[in-house]
Amino acid sequence: MFLQIFKNMELTSDPVLYAIPFFIIAIATELYINWKEKLNLYQTKEAVSSIGMGLGSLVIDLLMKGLAFGTYTLIFNSVHGNDGGLGWHWWVWILILFADDFTFYWHHRLSHEIRVLWAAHVNHHSSQTMNLATALRQSWAEQLYKFFWWFWLPVVGFPPLMIMMMMSFSLIYQYWVHTELIKKMPKWFEFLFNTPSHHRVHHASNIRYLDQNHAGILIIWDRLFGTFAEEKDEEKPVYGITKNINTYNLFKIASHEFVDLGKDVRRAPTFKDKLKYIFYPPGWSHDGPDLRARTLRKQLEIQNKS
C-alpha cells in the first residue's frame, strides 16, 4: 500500500521543477549585473560549492518527498477516511499558506536554537557571500527529517498533495530573498513579508542580527514572537557564521558542525552536560564563555547603554 502511494506522487506535480529555469535565469541576471557594476557579490569557488550542495540536497529531497507524501497520505486516510478532509477550496489555500508558514517558522527557528538541529542547518549559513547561488546551499541532513514537522497538517485535514505543493511554493518564494541587489521593498510589503532586507539580517553573523528573522514567506511570525530585527544602514550585514569554516569541500560543509558537536559531547564531564551540548543553543559550553546568541545580544545591549 505504501509503495502504491509513493508511486502516485508524480514528480511533475512539484512546482519546484517548473521554477528551475527561473532559478537559472535569475542567477545569470545577477551575475551579469555583478560583472557590469563590479559589485563583488560572487566568489567563484564558494558559488560552485553552494550549487554542489544544492544538487546533493535535490537527490536526497526527491526520495524524502516521496516518503513524506506516502506518510502524509496514510495519516490523512486514517483520520479522514473518504470525507476528503478540508478539500481543495480556495479558502483552504489561504489556510495552508498560514499553517505551512507557521510550521516553517518554528522548524527554522529551532534549527538555530537547538545545536543538533543547527548542525544540520548550519551549512546554509556558511557562505560568506549573499547571492542567489547561496539560496541553493541547502542542507543534506536536514532533508532526512524536516518533513516530520508538517505531520500535523494531514491530521487537521489538509490534502497531502496540497501540503507538498505549498512547501514547494514556500521554497520558491524564499529563493529571491537571497540577494543584495534589492535594497528595500515598499513599507507595507516589508511589514508583512520576508524580503531580501529581512533575510540579509538572517544570514548575518553580526551580534545584533544573530538568530533573527526566521520567516519563510511571512515576516509576521518574527514580529509576533520577538525574533525580528531590522536591517540598519549603519551596520552592514557580515555574512557567514561566527566561526567560518573556510572550505569548499562539500562533505566538510555538510558535516563540520556534527564533527564539532561530537567532540564537545565526548569531552563533557557529565551525562547532563552531554545532553546540554546536544539540545542547548549553539555557543553553550560547560567550561568556557557563554557564546549563545541571546547572551551575546544582551551583552551588546548593556555595552551600548553604558
N, C-alpha and C positions, 0 to 999 in steps of 0.2 A: 504493500500500500504506500509506504513512504517513498519507494523508488518511483512509483507512478506519479505521485505528487511532484517529486523532483523533476521528472520529465515534462510535466505540464507547464512548468515555468519556462516560457520561451525567452531566449536571450534578446529577441527582437522587441520584447516589451520593456526593456531597460532604456530609459531616456538618456542615460549617460553615453550609450553608443552613438546616438544621433548628435550628441554635443561634441564629440571628438573633433570633427572638422572645425568647429568654433574654437576649441582649445588651441588647435594648431595655428589657425589664422590670428588669434589674439596674441599668441607668443611671437609670431612673425612680425606683427604690427608693433608690438612693444620693443622687439629687437631693432626694428628699423628706426623708431623714434629715439631709442637709446643711442644708436650709432650716429644718427643725424645730429642730435643735440649734445652728444658727448657727455651723457649723464652717468656713466659707470654704474648702471643698475645691475649688470650681469658680471659674474665671474665664471669663465667657461667651464672649468673643472667642477665647480660647485653646481652649476646648472645641469651638467651631464649626470652628476651623481643624483640630483633631485629627480631627473627623468628616469634614471635607473631604478630608484626607489619606487617611483610610480608604476613602472612596468611590473616589478615584482609584486607590488601590492595588488595590481589588477588580476594577476593569476590567482592569488590566494582569495581575492574578493569574489571571483566567479564561482569558486567552489562553495565558499561560505554563504553566498547569496542563495544558492540552491538549497543548502541545508536549512538556512533560516526560513526560506519560503515554505519548505516542507513542514518544518516545525510549527510555524505560524498557522498553516492550514490545518494541521492536526488539532492545535489548540482551538482554533476558530470553530471547527466542525464539532468538537467535543462539547463546547459551551453553547453554540448557537444552532447546531443541527442543520436543519434545512430552512431556517427562518431568514437567512440572508444577512443577519446582523443589522448594521446601520444602513447597508446598501451603498449605492453609488450616486446618491443625490448630490446636487451642487452644494448644499449646506454641509454635507459630510466632508467635502474637500476643505471647507473653511475650518471645520473642527479638527481635521487631521493636520492641517498646517500648524495650528497651535499645539496640538498634542505631540506631534513629531518634534517640533522646535523646542518645546519644554523638556522633552526627553533628551534631546541632543545637548541642551544647555547643561543638564545635571551630569550626563555622561562626560562631557567635555570638562566641566569644572572639576569633577572628582578625579579626572585624569591628570589634573595639575596638583591636586591636594592629597592624593594617596600615592606613595612612592612607587609601589609595584605597578600601578597603572601608568604613572609618569614614565617608568622605564620603557613601556610600550609606546607611549605617545611622544616622547622627547625628540625622536628623530625628525618629526615635522618642524621642530623649532631650532634644529641645529644649523640650519643655513644662516650665514651671516649677511646675506643679501635678501632683499624683498622684491620679488618679481613673480610673474605668472608661472615660471618654472618651479618656484618654491611651493606653489599650490600642489604640485604633483608629488612632492616629497612626503608620501603617505606611509604610515606605519605598516609593517608586515605583521607584527604580533597582535596589534590592535584588531586586525581583521578577524582574528580567531575567536573573539569573544564579544565584540561590540554589539552584535545583534541581540544579545541577551537583554540589553536594556530596553528593548522595544517589545518584550513579550507581553506587556500589559495591554497593548493596543488590540490584538485579536481577541483578548478576553472581553473587552468592553464592546466589541462588535465591528471594528474596522476590518474590511476585507483584506486578506493577506497581500494580494497583488497591489492594492491601493497603498498599503504600508510601504512595500518595496519601491513603488514609483515615487512616493513622497520623499523617501530617504534619498533617492536619486536626484529629485528636483532640488533638495537642500544642498547636496554635494555640488551640483551645477551652479547654484547661486553663489556658493562660497568660493568658487574659482576666481571670480572677477575682483574680489576684495583684496587679493594678494598683489598689490601694485602700489608704486609711489607716484605714478603718473596722474592719478586722480586725487586732488587735494581734499576738497570738501564737496559734498552733495548739498542740496537745499536743506535748510534748517529742519523742516518737517520730516524730511527723509532721514536725516541724521538722528532725529529723536526716536524714530520708530524702528529703523532697520540697521542691520550690520552694514558697515561701509568700509572702504579702504582706510579711512582715517581711524575708525574704531579698531580695525584688525591690525593696523600697524602697531598700535598700542599693545595688542595681544602678543605680537611677535617680538616685542622689545624686551631687552634684558635690563633696562633702567629700573632701579628700585621702585620708583614711583609707578611704573607700569606693570610690574610683575604680577602674574596671575589675575589679570583683569580682562574684561570684555570677551567672555566665552561664547558669545552669541553665534548661532548658525545663520538664521535669516533675520530674526527679530532681536533688537538690542534691548527690548523692554524687560527681559528676564534679568539682565545685569543691573538695570536701573532698580528693579524691584528687590533684588536680593543682595544689593550692596557690593557688586563686583564691577561697577562701571567706572572707567577713567577716561577723561577726555584728552585727546592729543593736544599738547601745548606747543605753541610756536617757539617758545623759549627753550624747549627741551626736545630735541630731535630724537626719535627712537634709535636705539643702538640694537641691531638685530643679532640673534644668536641666543645662546644660553649663558648662564653666569660663569660656567667653566667650559669654554669652547673646546671641541674635540679635534679640530684642525685635521680632518682626514676626509678622503674621498672614497675610501673603501666601503662598499655598500654593506658588507657584513659587520664591519665595525660601527657604522652609523646605526644599523638596526639593533646591535646588541650591547653597545658600550655601557649603557646605564644598568642593564641586567648584570653585567660583569661587576660594576662598582657596587651595586646592591648586594651581590653575593659576598664580596669582600667585607662589606660592613656587617652583614649578618654573621659571618664567621668570626669576626673579631669582637662582637658584642659579648659582654661578660655574663649576661643572664638571658634566660629564655624570654623574659618580658621585654628586654631591650632588643632582642632579635625581632620580636613581633612589631615593636615600635619602628624599627628601620623599614619593615615591610609596609606598614599601614599608616605611619605618620607622614606628614608632608615632606617633600624633598628639602634637605637642609638641616633636618634634625640630627643631632649627634649626642651620644651618651657621654662623650669626653671632650667635646670641642665647642666652639661658639655656636649659638643658635642662628642658623642662616636661613630659616624658613621665611618665605616671602612676607607674611604678615608681621613677623618680628622686625624684619628689615625696614618695612614701611613705617612701623610705629617709631622706630629709632630715628628715621629720617624726619618724621613729623616733629618729634621732640627737638631734634637738632635745628630744624627750621624756625621753631618758636623761640629758641634760646638766643 
